[in-house]
Amino acid sequence: MITVKEQLAVVLVRLHARLLTGGRERGDLVGFALITVMTAALVAVLWAFLGPQLQSMLQDAINKARGSIPG
């Protein structure tokens, strides 16, 4: 369990860091772009390999929900 003294220390460290940066938070645009591109590439690769199976699974689930027999 975190004590009040430890919580106060954390708050003071964060306040000090914020005062040093002038309250501005700088985003990591390159990192954000890299993560976005890598995620899109991963989805594209998975979709290419698993697209037909995913479509079949979805169709079977819809048919089950409607009460149809898959065929």
KEKOL-922521 format. One record per atom (N, C-alpha, C, O): atom name; x, y, z. Coordinates in steps of 0.2 Angstrom, whole numbers, padded with zeros to 4 digits, always signed. Example, Ala and Ser with C-alpha at 12.3 -4.5 7.8 and 13.67 -1.06 7.14 Angstrom:
// KEKOL-922521
{atom = N px = +0066 py = -0028 pz = +0039};
{atom = CA px = +0062 py = -0022 pz = +0039};
{atom = C px = +0066 py = -0016 pz = +0039};
{atom = O px = +0071 py = -0017 pz = +0042};
{atom = N px = +0064 py = -0011 pz = +0035};
{atom = CA px = +0068 py = -0005 pz = +0036};
{atom = C px = +0064 py = +0000 pz = +0039};
{atom = O px = +0067 py = +0006 pz = +0040};
***
This chain:
// KEKOL-922521
{atom = N px = +0004 py = -0006 pz = +0000};
{atom = CA px = +0000 py = +0000 pz = +0000};
{atom = C px = +0004 py = +0006 pz = +0000};
{atom = O px = +0009 py = +0007 pz = +0004};
{atom = N px = +0003 py = +0011 pz = -0004};
{atom = CA px = +0007 py = +0017 pz = -0005};
{atom = C px = +0004 py = +0022 pz = +0001};
{atom = O px = -0001 py = +0023 pz = +0002};
{atom = N px = +0009 py = +0025 pz = +0004};
{atom = CA px = +0008 py = +0029 pz = +0010};
{atom = C px = +0007 py = +0036 pz = +0007};
{atom = O px = +0008 py = +0038 pz = +0001};
{atom = N px = +0004 py = +0040 pz = +0011};
{atom = CA px = +0003 py = +0047 pz = +0009};
{atom = C px = +0009 py = +0051 pz = +0008};
{atom = O px = +0009 py = +0055 pz = +0003};
{atom = N px = +0014 py = +0049 pz = +0011};
{atom = CA px = +0021 py = +0052 pz = +0010};
{atom = C px = +0023 py = +0051 pz = +0003};
{atom = O px = +0026 py = +0055 pz = +0000};
{atom = N px = +0023 py = +0044 pz = +0001};
{atom = CA px = +0025 py = +0042 pz = -0005};
{atom = C px = +0021 py = +0045 pz = -0011};
{atom = O px = +0023 py = +0047 pz = -0016};
{atom = N px = +0014 py = +0046 pz = -0010};
{atom = CA px = +0010 py = +0049 pz = -0015};
{atom = C px = +0011 py = +0057 pz = -0015};
{atom = O px = +0012 py = +0059 pz = -0021};
{atom = N px = +0013 py = +0060 pz = -0010};
{atom = CA px = +0015 py = +0067 pz = -0010};
{atom = C px = +0021 py = +0068 pz = -0014};
{atom = O px = +0022 py = +0072 pz = -0018};
{atom = N px = +0026 py = +0063 pz = -0013};
{atom = CA px = +0032 py = +0063 pz = -0017};
{atom = C px = +0031 py = +0063 pz = -0024};
{atom = O px = +0034 py = +0066 pz = -0028};
{atom = N px = +0027 py = +0058 pz = -0026};
{atom = CA px = +0025 py = +0057 pz = -0033};
{atom = C px = +0022 py = +0063 pz = -0036};
{atom = O px = +0024 py = +0066 pz = -0042};
{atom = N px = +0018 py = +0066 pz = -0033};
{atom = CA px = +0014 py = +0073 pz = -0035};
{atom = C px = +0019 py = +0078 pz = -0036};
{atom = O px = +0019 py = +0082 pz = -0040};
{atom = N px = +0024 py = +0079 pz = -0031};
{atom = CA px = +0029 py = +0084 pz = -0031};
{atom = C px = +0034 py = +0083 pz = -0037};
{atom = O px = +0036 py = +0088 pz = -0041};
{atom = N px = +0036 py = +0077 pz = -0039};
{atom = CA px = +0040 py = +0075 pz = -0044};
{atom = C px = +0036 py = +0077 pz = -0051};
{atom = O px = +0039 py = +0080 pz = -0055};
{atom = N px = +0030 py = +0075 pz = -0051};
{atom = CA px = +0026 py = +0077 pz = -0057};
{atom = C px = +0025 py = +0084 pz = -0058};
{atom = O px = +0026 py = +0087 pz = -0064};
{atom = N px = +0024 py = +0088 pz = -0053};
{atom = CA px = +0023 py = +0095 pz = -0053};
{atom = C px = +0030 py = +0098 pz = -0055};
{atom = O px = +0030 py = +0103 pz = -0059};
{atom = N px = +0036 py = +0096 pz = -0052};
{atom = CA px = +0042 py = +0099 pz = -0054};
{atom = C px = +0043 py = +0098 pz = -0062};
{atom = O px = +0046 py = +0102 pz = -0065};
{atom = N px = +0042 py = +0092 pz = -0064};
{atom = CA px = +0043 py = +0090 pz = -0071};
{atom = C px = +0039 py = +0095 pz = -0076};
{atom = O px = +0041 py = +0097 pz = -0081};
{atom = N px = +0032 py = +0096 pz = -0074};
{atom = CA px = +0028 py = +0100 pz = -0077};
{atom = C px = +0030 py = +0107 pz = -0077};
{atom = O px = +0030 py = +0111 pz = -0083};
{atom = N px = +0033 py = +0110 pz = -0072};
{atom = CA px = +0036 py = +0116 pz = -0071};
{atom = C px = +0042 py = +0117 pz = -0076};
{atom = O px = +0043 py = +0123 pz = -0079};
{atom = N px = +0046 py = +0112 pz = -0076};
{atom = CA px = +0052 py = +0113 pz = -0080};
{atom = C px = +0050 py = +0113 pz = -0088};
{atom = O px = +0054 py = +0116 pz = -0092};
{atom = N px = +0045 py = +0110 pz = -0090};
{atom = CA px = +0043 py = +0110 pz = -0097};
{atom = C px = +0038 py = +0115 pz = -0099};
{atom = O px = +0036 py = +0116 pz = -0104};
{atom = N px = +0036 py = +0119 pz = -0094};
{atom = CA px = +0032 py = +0125 pz = -0095};
{atom = C px = +0025 py = +0122 pz = -0096};
{atom = O px = +0020 py = +0126 pz = -0099};
{atom = N px = +0023 py = +0116 pz = -0094};
{atom = CA px = +0016 py = +0113 pz = -0095};
{atom = C px = +0015 py = +0111 pz = -0102};
{atom = O px = +0009 py = +0108 pz = -0103};
{atom = N px = +0020 py = +0111 pz = -0106};
{atom = CA px = +0019 py = +0108 pz = -0113};
{atom = C px = +0021 py = +0101 pz = -0113};
{atom = O px = +0026 py = +0099 pz = -0111};
{atom = N px = +0016 py = +0097 pz = -0116};
{atom = CA px = +0018 py = +0090 pz = -0117};
{atom = C px = +0020 py = +0089 pz = -0124};
{atom = O px = +0016 py = +0091 pz = -0129};
{atom = N px = +0026 py = +0086 pz = -0126};
{atom = CA px = +0028 py = +0085 pz = -0132};
{atom = C px = +0026 py = +0078 pz = -0134};
{atom = O px = +0028 py = +0073 pz = -0131};
{atom = N px = +0022 py = +0077 pz = -0140};
{atom = CA px = +0021 py = +0071 pz = -0142};
{atom = C px = +0026 py = +0068 pz = -0146};
{atom = O px = +0030 py = +0071 pz = -0149};
{atom = N px = +0026 py = +0061 pz = -0147};
{atom = CA px = +0031 py = +0058 pz = -0151};
{atom = C px = +0028 py = +0056 pz = -0157};
{atom = O px = +0025 py = +0051 pz = -0158};
{atom = N px = +0028 py = +0061 pz = -0162};
{atom = CA px = +0025 py = +0060 pz = -0168};
{atom = C px = +0028 py = +0054 pz = -0172};
{atom = O px = +0024 py = +0051 pz = -0176};
{atom = N px = +0034 py = +0054 pz = -0172};
{atom = CA px = +0037 py = +0048 pz = -0176};
{atom = C px = +0035 py = +0041 pz = -0173};
{atom = O px = +0034 py = +0037 pz = -0177};
{atom = N px = +0035 py = +0041 pz = -0167};
{atom = CA px = +0033 py = +0035 pz = -0164};
{atom = C px = +0026 py = +0033 pz = -0165};
{atom = O px = +0024 py = +0027 pz = -0166};
{atom = N px = +0022 py = +0038 pz = -0165};
{atom = CA px = +0014 py = +0037 pz = -0166};
{atom = C px = +0014 py = +0035 pz = -0174};
{atom = O px = +0010 py = +0030 pz = -0175};
{atom = N px = +0017 py = +0038 pz = -0178};
{atom = CA px = +0017 py = +0036 pz = -0185};
{atom = C px = +0019 py = +0029 pz = -0186};
{atom = O px = +0016 py = +0025 pz = -0190};
{atom = N px = +0025 py = +0027 pz = -0183};
{atom = CA px = +0027 py = +0020 pz = -0184};
{atom = C px = +0022 py = +0015 pz = -0181};
{atom = O px = +0021 py = +0010 pz = -0184};
{atom = N px = +0019 py = +0016 pz = -0175};
{atom = CA px = +0015 py = +0012 pz = -0172};
{atom = C px = +0008 py = +0011 pz = -0177};
{atom = O px = +0006 py = +0006 pz = -0178};
{atom = N px = +0006 py = +0017 pz = -0180};
{atom = CA px = +0000 py = +0017 pz = -0184};
{atom = C px = +0002 py = +0012 pz = -0191};
{atom = O px = -0002 py = +0008 pz = -0193};
{atom = N px = +0008 py = +0014 pz = -0194};
{atom = CA px = +0010 py = +0010 pz = -0200};
{atom = C px = +0010 py = +0003 pz = -0198};
{atom = O px = +0008 py = -0002 pz = -0202};
{atom = N px = +0014 py = +0001 pz = -0193};
{atom = CA px = +0015 py = -0006 pz = -0191};
{atom = C px = +0008 py = -0010 pz = -0190};
{atom = O px = +0007 py = -0015 pz = -0192};
{atom = N px = +0003 py = -0006 pz = -0186};
{atom = CA px = -0003 py = -0009 pz = -0185};
{atom = C px = -0007 py = -0010 pz = -0191};
{atom = O px = -0010 py = -0016 pz = -0192};
{atom = N px = -0007 py = -0006 pz = -0196};
{atom = CA px = -0010 py = -0006 pz = -0202};
{atom = C px = -0007 py = -0012 pz = -0206};
{atom = O px = -0011 py = -0016 pz = -0210};
{atom = N px = +0000 py = -0013 pz = -0206};
{atom = CA px = +0003 py = -0018 pz = -0210};
{atom = C px = +0001 py = -0025 pz = -0207};
{atom = O px = +0000 py = -0030 pz = -0210};
{atom = N px = +0001 py = -0025 pz = -0200};
{atom = CA px = -0001 py = -0032 pz = -0197};
{atom = C px = -0008 py = -0034 pz = -0199};
{atom = O px = -0009 py = -0039 pz = -0200};
{atom = N px = -0013 py = -0029 pz = -0199};
{atom = CA px = -0020 py = -0030 pz = -0200};
{atom = C px = -0020 py = -0033 pz = -0208};
{atom = O px = -0024 py = -0037 pz = -0209};
{atom = N px = -0016 py = -0029 pz = -0212};
{atom = CA px = -0017 py = -0031 pz = -0219};
{atom = C px = -0014 py = -0038 pz = -0220};
{atom = O px = -0017 py = -0042 pz = -0224};
{atom = N px = -0008 py = -0040 pz = -0217};
{atom = CA px = -0006 py = -0047 pz = -0217};
{atom = C px = -0010 py = -0052 pz = -0215};
{atom = O px = -0012 py = -0057 pz = -0218};
{atom = N px = -0013 py = -0051 pz = -0209};
{atom = CA px = -0018 py = -0055 pz = -0206};
{atom = C px = -0024 py = -0056 pz = -0210};
{atom = O px = -0027 py = -0062 pz = -0211};
{atom = N px = -0027 py = -0051 pz = -0213};
{atom = CA px = -0032 py = -0051 pz = -0217};
{atom = C px = -0031 py = -0055 pz = -0224};
{atom = O px = -0035 py = -0059 pz = -0226};
{atom = N px = -0025 py = -0054 pz = -0226};
{atom = CA px = -0023 py = -0058 pz = -0232};
{atom = C px = -0023 py = -0065 pz = -0231};
{atom = O px = -0026 py = -0069 pz = -0235};
{atom = N px = -0021 py = -0067 pz = -0226};
{atom = CA px = -0020 py = -0075 pz = -0224};
{atom = C px = -0027 py = -0077 pz = -0221};
{atom = O px = -0029 py = -0083 pz = -0223};
{atom = N px = -0030 py = -0074 pz = -0217};
{atom = CA px = -0036 py = -0076 pz = -0213};
{atom = C px = -0043 py = -0074 pz = -0216};
{atom = O px = -0048 py = -0075 pz = -0213};
{atom = N px = -0043 py = -0069 pz = -0221};
{atom = CA px = -0049 py = -0067 pz = -0223};
{atom = C px = -0054 py = -0072 pz = -0225};
{atom = O px = -0060 py = -0071 pz = -0222};
{atom = N px = -0053 py = -0077 pz = -0229};
{atom = CA px = -0058 py = -0082 pz = -0230};
{atom = C px = -0061 py = -0085 pz = -0224};
{atom = O px = -0067 py = -0087 pz = -0224};
{atom = N px = -0056 py = -0087 pz = -0220};
{atom = CA px = -0058 py = -0091 pz = -0214};
{atom = C px = -0063 py = -0086 pz = -0209};
{atom = O px = -0068 py = -0088 pz = -0206};
{atom = N px = -0061 py = -0080 pz = -0209};
{atom = CA px = -0064 py = -0075 pz = -0205};
{atom = C px = -0071 py = -0074 pz = -0207};
{atom = O px = -0076 py = -0073 pz = -0204};
{atom = N px = -0072 py = -0073 pz = -0214};
{atom = CA px = -0078 py = -0072 pz = -0217};
{atom = C px = -0083 py = -0078 pz = -0216};
{atom = O px = -0089 py = -0078 pz = -0215};
{atom = N px = -0080 py = -0084 pz = -0217};
{atom = CA px = -0084 py = -0091 pz = -0216};
{atom = C px = -0086 py = -0091 pz = -0208};
{atom = O px = -0092 py = -0093 pz = -0207};
{atom = N px = -0082 py = -0089 pz = -0204};
{atom = CA px = -0084 py = -0089 pz = -0197};
{atom = C px = -0089 py = -0084 pz = -0195};
{atom = O px = -0094 py = -0086 pz = -0192};
{atom = N px = -0089 py = -0078 pz = -0198};
{atom = CA px = -0094 py = -0073 pz = -0197};
{atom = C px = -0101 py = -0076 pz = -0200};
{atom = O px = -0106 py = -0075 pz = -0197};
{atom = N px = -0100 py = -0078 pz = -0206};
{atom = CA px = -0106 py = -0081 pz = -0210};
{atom = C px = -0110 py = -0086 pz = -0206};
{atom = O px = -0116 py = -0087 pz = -0205};
{atom = N px = -0106 py = -0091 pz = -0203};
{atom = CA px = -0108 py = -0097 pz = -0199};
{atom = C px = -0112 py = -0094 pz = -0193};
{atom = O px = -0117 py = -0096 pz = -0191};
{atom = N px = -0109 py = -0089 pz = -0189};
{atom = CA px = -0111 py = -0086 pz = -0183};
{atom = C px = -0118 py = -0082 pz = -0185};
{atom = O px = -0123 py = -0083 pz = -0181};
{atom = N px = -0118 py = -0079 pz = -0191};
{atom = CA px = -0125 py = -0076 pz = -0193};
{atom = C px = -0130 py = -0081 pz = -0194};
{atom = O px = -0136 py = -0080 pz = -0192};
{atom = N px = -0128 py = -0086 pz = -0198};
{atom = CA px = -0133 py = -0091 pz = -0199};
{atom = C px = -0136 py = -0095 pz = -0193};
{atom = O px = -0142 py = -0096 pz = -0192};
{atom = N px = -0131 py = -0096 pz = -0188};
{atom = CA px = -0133 py = -0099 pz = -0181};
{atom = C px = -0138 py = -0094 pz = -0178};
{atom = O px = -0143 py = -0096 pz = -0175};
{atom = N px = -0137 py = -0088 pz = -0178};
{atom = CA px = -0141 py = -0083 pz = -0174};
{atom = C px = -0148 py = -0083 pz = -0178};
{atom = O px = -0153 py = -0081 pz = -0174};
{atom = N px = -0148 py = -0084 pz = -0184};
{atom = CA px = -0154 py = -0084 pz = -0188};
{atom = C px = -0158 py = -0090 pz = -0187};
{atom = O px = -0164 py = -0091 pz = -0189};
{atom = N px = -0154 py = -0095 pz = -0185};
{atom = CA px = -0157 py = -0102 pz = -0185};
{atom = C px = -0157 py = -0106 pz = -0191};
{atom = O px = -0160 py = -0111 pz = -0191};
{atom = N px = -0152 py = -0104 pz = -0195};
{atom = CA px = -0151 py = -0108 pz = -0202};
{atom = C px = -0146 py = -0113 pz = -0201};
{atom = O px = -0142 py = -0112 pz = -0196};
{atom = N px = -0146 py = -0118 pz = -0205};
{atom = CA px = -0141 py = -0123 pz = -0204};
{atom = C px = -0136 py = -0121 pz = -0209};
{atom = O px = -0137 py = -0120 pz = -0215};
{atom = N px = -0129 py = -0121 pz = -0207};
{atom = CA px = -0124 py = -0119 pz = -0212};
{atom = C px = -0123 py = -0124 pz = -0217};
{atom = O px = -0124 py = -0130 pz = -0216};
{atom = N px = -0122 py = -0122 pz = -0223};
{atom = CA px = -0121 py = -0126 pz = -0229};
{atom = C px = -0119 py = -0123 pz = -0234};
{atom = O px = -0118 py = -0126 pz = -0240};
***
